[in-house]
Amino acid sequence: MSDLEEFLAQEGRDDAIREVSRRIEAEGITYIYYQFVSVTGRIMGKGVPAPHWEKVARSGFQLVYGSTANLFIDRNGDYIGYGAEAGELVGLPDVDTFCPLPWDPKVARVFCTLFRGREERENGGGFLDADCRGNLKRIHAAFEAETGLHLRAGCEPEMMWLKADPDGKPTVEGMTKPYCYHIDQFSELQPLIHKVVDYGQKMGLDMIQGDHEDAPGQLELNFQFDRAELTADRLTTYRQICRQVGREMGAFACFMPKPFMGVSANGCHHNISLWQGDENMFLPDTDDPRMPGKVGLHAIGGVLEHLRGLCAITAPTVNSYRRYADAGFWAPIFADWGFQNRTTALRISAPGRFEYRSVDSAVNPYLSMAGLLTTIKDGLDRGLDPGQPEERNIYDAMKEGKQVQRIPSTLGEALDALEDDTVVRSALPGDMYKVFMHYKRDEWIRFISTVTDWDVKEYLDILP
């Protein structure tokens, strides 16, 4: 059987489809979003009236391959990843992700797995490897089969709430002052927070804590950690919730990494650990309560070994690198690690987990989690030693002569590092790498081909 046929034949799937049909009838659901995630993390898909649920659940919907790249064109006018002559993918719902939208209970959403068209001459009905969400699930399953371990992750989704103008368009002005951890500023955003938390809980996010960060209108609202693919789905859902709350409240939910200079950017730190069943394999196995066990050390070694190529995925925009240029002494720009050390790319944030810090709010979590899995696997396979933890401020350590590799300074440099790193590239199998590199190389070339306001101000009267 093809991958598509095996997917449809999963044990219990037909019963689950019929159970959703009962929910649709009982809850008065009239419309369904069949959604997947593009290479840049955007939510894509189709909307279909609910009476067609069982047909779509068993036959799927079709959409052009280029939708995996937002159906964007590059600077030469060519469609990114796939041309107009390419076929159409088939999307099939993952039934267990069916969920009504709490702000519009007559509408539900369901995440989908993508396949090549059934009629394709080459691998017809096979998994579409430009499906970043499906790739993560398969990469994680292969990792678990080989190692007996699985990745659990939590994320810290910082974003900024911006004021809207009278026409409802976003301004570059935060809704609050840039006072970090300030309860009064946090309280100013409480009406927004209440709605985000309420919607999140109704969509299966176990909301646990939050605070006001140190940029204008900047919030971080956290939800409970879980398996990597579930956390990626929940981050996608969280973003969808925030954008809806912004529409309702006359605000704009901004996930741009660095909209303001002189204050912190929007990060999305990933807190990760490896588990064998219900046993956390990162926990210390010596008398030092801070030192990770052997598995954790090798995992850290793998991530540090591949940090430069990994940044192309975890800091994926031109704007991402503004964060590293204007960041103060908390910039996660050096490939080192330490206990509670916020000047290094990795820190041991608590016994049993470490925080990967070179990642921002524009990240596609399906790609970042896949990249972490492949680099961690390399660390485990090769027994990579991350060296001793750095307990000094890394900037002071370097002044004292320590040699530490730096992450890339620009998106272009990060893409070059990705090209040279076969381990990180394995997180982007098949067409995924082609689509990602086409999209991001075009983004970089468009940027360096643009005359900015800074150029004009700096050079307009350069001579004589």
C-alpha positions in Angstrom: 0.0 0.0 0.0 1.0 3.6 -0.5 1.6 5.9 2.5 -1.8 7.4 1.8 -3.5 4.1 1.9 -1.8 3.0 5.0 -2.7 6.3 6.7 -6.4 5.7 5.8 -6.2 2.1 7.1 -5.0 3.0 10.6 -6.7 1.0 13.2 -9.6 2.9 14.8 -9.7 5.7 12.2 -13.1 4.9 10.8 -14.6 4.9 14.3 -12.9 8.2 15.1 -14.3 9.8 11.9 -17.8 8.7 12.8 -17.3 10.1 16.4 -16.4 13.5 14.9 -19.6 13.2 12.7 -21.6 12.8 15.9 -19.9 15.9 17.4 -20.6 17.9 14.3 -24.3 17.1 14.6 -24.5 17.5 18.4 -22.5 20.8 18.6 -24.0 22.4 15.5 -20.7 22.8 13.7 -21.3 24.0 10.1 -17.8 24.7 8.7 -14.3 23.1 9.0 -10.8 24.5 8.3 -8.5 21.7 7.0 -5.2 23.2 7.8 -1.4 22.5 7.5 1.7 24.6 8.0 3.9 26.1 5.3 7.7 26.3 5.2 7.5 29.6 7.1 5.1 28.5 9.7 2.0 30.1 8.2 -1.3 28.2 8.6 -2.6 27.2 5.2 -5.5 25.0 4.0 -9.1 25.0 2.8 -12.5 25.6 4.4 -15.3 23.1 3.7 -18.9 22.9 4.9 -19.2 20.4 7.7 -21.7 18.0 5.9 -18.7 16.9 3.7 -16.6 15.8 6.7 -16.7 12.1 6.1 -15.9 12.4 2.4 -12.9 14.7 3.0 -11.7 12.6 5.9 -11.6 9.5 3.6 -10.7 11.1 0.3 -8.9 14.3 1.3 -8.7 17.7 -0.3 -6.4 18.8 -3.1 -4.2 22.0 -3.2 -1.3 23.0 -5.3 2.1 21.9 -4.1 3.3 25.5 -4.0 0.9 26.2 -1.0 3.6 24.6 1.1 5.7 27.8 0.3 2.7 30.2 0.8 2.2 30.2 -3.0 4.8 33.0 -3.1 6.9 34.0 -6.1 10.5 34.9 -6.0 12.2 38.1 -7.3 12.3 36.6 -10.8 8.6 35.9 -10.9 8.9 32.2 -10.4 6.8 30.3 -7.9 8.9 29.2 -4.9 9.5 25.5 -4.6 7.1 24.3 -7.3 6.1 25.7 -10.6 2.7 26.1 -12.2 3.2 22.8 -13.9 3.4 20.9 -10.6 0.7 18.6 -9.4 -1.6 18.8 -6.4 -1.1 17.5 -2.9 -3.7 15.5 -1.0 -4.4 16.6 2.5 -6.0 14.1 5.0 -7.2 15.2 8.4 -5.5 13.9 11.6 -8.8 13.2 13.2 -7.6 13.5 16.8 -6.8 17.2 16.2 -10.4 18.2 15.4 -11.3 21.1 17.6 -14.1 23.8 17.5 -12.9 27.4 17.5 -14.0 28.9 20.8 -14.5 32.3 19.2 -16.8 30.8 16.5 -18.2 27.5 17.8 -19.9 26.7 14.5 -16.4 26.4 12.9 -13.8 23.8 13.7 -10.2 23.2 12.7 -8.3 20.0 12.1 -4.6 19.6 11.3 -3.8 17.5 8.2 -1.0 15.3 6.9 0.0 15.9 3.3 0.6 13.3 0.5 1.7 13.3 -3.1 -1.1 13.0 -5.6 -2.4 9.5 -6.0 -1.8 9.6 -9.8 1.9 10.8 -9.6 4.2 8.6 -11.6 6.9 8.8 -9.0 5.8 7.7 -5.5 2.1 8.3 -6.0 0.3 8.6 -2.7 3.6 8.9 -0.8 4.2 11.3 2.0 4.8 14.8 0.8 8.3 15.7 2.1 7.5 19.4 1.8 5.0 18.9 4.7 7.1 20.2 7.7 4.5 18.9 10.2 4.5 15.4 8.7 8.3 15.4 8.5 8.6 16.2 12.2 6.3 13.3 13.2 8.3 10.9 11.0 11.7 12.2 12.1 10.7 11.9 15.7 9.3 8.3 15.2 12.6 7.3 13.5 14.6 8.8 16.4 12.5 7.0 19.0 12.8 3.7 17.1 16.6 4.0 16.9 17.3 5.3 20.4 14.4 4.4 22.6 14.2 8.0 23.5 11.7 10.8 22.7 12.0 14.6 22.8 9.8 16.6 25.1 9.8 20.4 24.6 8.3 23.5 26.0 8.6 26.9 24.4 8.5 30.5 25.5 6.5 32.4 22.9 7.3 36.0 23.3 5.4 38.5 21.1 4.4 42.1 21.2 0.9 43.6 21.3 0.9 46.7 19.1 -1.6 49.5 18.9 -3.7 49.7 15.8 -4.5 52.8 13.8 -8.1 54.0 13.2 -8.3 51.8 10.1 -7.3 48.8 12.2 -3.8 48.5 10.7 -0.9 47.9 13.0 1.4 50.7 14.1 5.0 50.3 15.4 3.9 51.3 18.9 3.5 48.9 21.8 0.4 48.9 23.9 2.4 49.2 27.2 5.7 50.5 28.4 8.9 48.4 28.2 9.0 47.5 31.9 10.1 43.9 32.4 8.0 41.8 34.9 6.0 44.9 35.8 2.6 43.8 37.2 1.0 47.2 36.4 2.0 46.9 32.7 0.9 43.2 32.8 -2.5 44.3 34.2 -3.0 46.8 31.3 -3.0 43.8 29.0 -5.2 41.7 31.2 -8.3 41.8 29.0 -6.2 40.4 26.1 -4.6 37.9 28.4 -7.9 36.6 29.7 -9.1 35.9 26.2 -5.9 34.2 25.1 -5.9 32.0 28.2 -9.6 31.2 27.9 -9.3 30.3 24.2 -6.1 28.4 24.8 -7.6 26.2 27.5 -10.6 25.5 25.3 -8.3 24.3 22.5 -6.3 22.0 24.7 -3.4 24.2 25.8 -2.6 23.9 29.5 -1.8 27.5 30.2 0.6 27.7 33.1 2.2 31.2 33.6 3.0 34.5 32.0 4.7 37.8 32.4 5.3 41.2 30.8 8.8 41.2 29.2 11.1 44.2 28.6 9.9 45.6 25.3 6.8 47.7 24.5 3.6 45.5 24.7 5.7 42.4 25.1 4.1 39.3 26.6 5.2 35.8 27.3 2.4 33.3 28.1 3.5 29.7 28.6 1.7 26.4 28.2 2.8 23.0 29.5 5.6 21.1 27.8 4.9 17.8 25.9 6.2 15.7 23.1 7.9 17.8 20.4 5.2 17.4 17.7 2.4 18.3 20.2 4.2 21.4 21.4 4.7 22.5 17.8 0.9 22.1 17.1 0.1 24.0 20.3 2.5 26.9 19.4 0.8 27.1 16.0 -2.6 27.1 17.8 -1.4 29.7 20.2 -0.4 32.1 17.4 -3.8 31.5 15.7 -5.5 32.4 19.0 -3.4 35.6 19.5 -4.2 36.9 16.0 -7.9 36.3 16.6 -7.8 38.0 20.0 -6.1 41.0 18.4 -8.9 41.3 15.9 -11.5 41.2 18.6 -9.7 43.7 20.9 -8.5 46.2 18.3 -4.8 45.3 18.8 -2.2 43.6 16.6 -0.4 40.4 17.7 3.1 40.9 16.4 5.5 37.9 16.1 8.2 39.9 14.2 11.5 39.1 16.0 12.8 42.6 16.3 10.3 45.5 15.7 12.1 47.8 18.1 15.7 48.7 18.6 17.2 49.4 22.0 15.0 46.8 23.8 14.8 43.0 23.8 13.5 41.1 20.8 10.9 38.4 20.6 12.5 35.1 21.4 11.0 31.6 21.5 13.4 29.7 23.7 12.9 25.9 23.4 13.3 24.0 26.7 14.0 20.4 25.9 14.7 17.0 27.4 15.0 13.4 26.3 12.8 10.8 27.9 12.8 7.0 28.0 9.2 6.2 28.8 8.5 8.4 31.8 12.2 8.7 32.8 13.9 11.9 32.1 17.4 11.0 30.8 18.8 14.5 31.2 18.6 14.3 35.0 22.0 14.2 36.8 23.7 10.9 37.2 26.5 12.1 39.5 26.6 13.9 42.9 26.5 17.3 41.1 22.8 18.2 41.0 23.4 20.7 38.2 25.4 18.5 35.8 23.2 16.7 33.2 23.6 13.0 32.8 25.6 11.4 30.0 22.7 11.5 27.5 22.1 15.2 28.2 25.8 16.1 27.8 26.0 14.3 24.4 22.8 16.0 23.3 24.3 19.4 24.2 27.4 18.5 22.4 25.4 17.7 19.2 23.5 21.0 19.3 26.6 23.0 19.9 28.4 21.2 17.1 25.8 22.2 14.6 24.6 25.5 16.0 25.6 27.6 13.0 23.6 25.5 10.5 20.8 25.1 13.0 20.4 28.9 13.2 19.2 29.0 9.5 16.1 27.2 10.8 15.7 28.7 14.3 16.5 32.3 13.4 14.9 32.1 9.9 14.4 35.7 8.8 16.6 38.7 7.9 15.1 40.5 10.9 16.1 37.7 13.2 19.7 38.8 13.1 18.8 42.3 14.3 18.2 40.5 17.6 21.8 39.4 17.8 23.3 42.8 16.7 21.3 44.9 19.3 21.0 42.6 22.2 23.2 43.5 25.2 24.9 40.9 27.3 22.0 38.4 27.1 22.6 37.7 23.4 22.6 33.9 22.8 25.2 34.3 20.1 28.0 32.0 21.3 28.2 28.2 21.0 28.7 27.4 24.6 26.7 26.3 27.5 26.4 26.8 31.3 24.2 26.7 34.3 21.7 29.5 34.3 24.0 31.3 31.9 22.0 33.6 29.7 25.0 34.8 27.7 25.4 31.3 26.0 23.3 29.6 23.3 22.4 26.8 25.7 21.7 27.1 29.4 20.8 24.5 32.0 17.6 26.1 33.1 16.6 23.5 35.6 17.8 19.9 36.5 16.7 17.7 33.7 16.3 20.2 30.9 18.2 22.7 28.9 17.1 25.9 27.1 18.0 26.4 23.5 18.2 30.2 23.2 19.2 31.0 19.6 15.6 30.8 18.4 13.0 33.6 17.9 9.3 34.2 17.5 9.4 33.8 13.7 10.4 30.1 14.0 8.6 27.3 12.3 8.5 24.9 15.3 8.2 21.8 13.2 11.5 22.6 11.5 13.2 23.7 14.7 12.1 20.5 16.6 13.3 18.4 13.6 16.6 20.2 13.6 17.1 19.7 17.3 16.3 16.0 16.9 18.9 15.5 14.1 21.6 17.4 15.9 20.9 15.6 19.2 21.0 12.3 17.4 24.5 13.1 16.0 25.6 14.0 19.5 24.4 10.7 20.9 25.8 8.7 18.0 29.3 10.3 18.2 29.4 10.7 22.0 30.1 14.4 21.5 31.6 16.2 24.5 30.4 19.8 25.0 33.3 20.6 27.4 33.0 22.1 30.8 30.0 24.4 31.5 30.9 28.1 31.3 29.9 29.8 34.6 31.4 33.2 33.7 29.7 35.8 31.6 30.8 34.6 28.1 31.9 38.1 27.1 34.2 38.2 30.1 35.5 34.7 29.4 36.3 35.7 25.9 38.2 38.8 27.1 40.2 36.4 29.2 41.2 34.5 26.1 38.5 31.8 25.7 37.9 30.8 22.0 34.2 30.3 21.3 32.5 29.9 18.0 29.9 32.6 17.1 26.6 32.0 15.4 26.0 33.6 12.0 25.7 37.4 11.8 23.2 37.4 8.9 20.6 35.2 7.4 22.8 34.8 4.3 25.7 33.5 6.5 23.3 31.1 8.2 22.1 29.7 4.9 25.7 29.1 3.9 26.3 27.2 7.1 23.1 25.1 6.5 24.4 24.2 3.0 27.6 22.9 4.6 25.9 20.9 7.4 24.5 17.6 6.2 23.2 16.7 9.7 20.9 19.8 10.0 20.0 19.4 6.3 18.6 15.9 7.1 15.9 17.7 9.1 14.7 19.1 5.8 14.3 15.8 3.7 13.7 15.7 0.0 11.7 18.6 -1.4 11.6 20.3 2.0 15.2 21.5 1.6 14.6 22.7 -1.9 11.6 24.7 -0.9 13.2 26.1 2.2 16.4 27.2 0.5 14.5 28.7 -2.5 12.3 30.7 -0.2 15.1 31.9 2.2 17.7 32.6 -0.5 15.2 34.7 -2.3 14.4 36.5 1.0 18.1 37.2 1.5 18.7 38.4 -2.1 15.7 40.7 -2.0 17.0 42.2 1.2 20.5 42.9 -0.1 19.1 44.2 -3.3 17.0 46.8 -1.5 18.0 50.5 -0.9 16.8 51.3 2.6 16.1 54.6 4.3 19.4 54.0 6.2 21.3 53.8 2.9 19.8 57.1 1.7 20.5 58.9 5.0 24.0 57.6 5.2 25.2 57.9 1.6 23.1 60.3 -0.4 25.6 63.2 0.0 28.6 61.0 0.4 30.8 63.0 -2.1 32.5 65.3 -2.6 
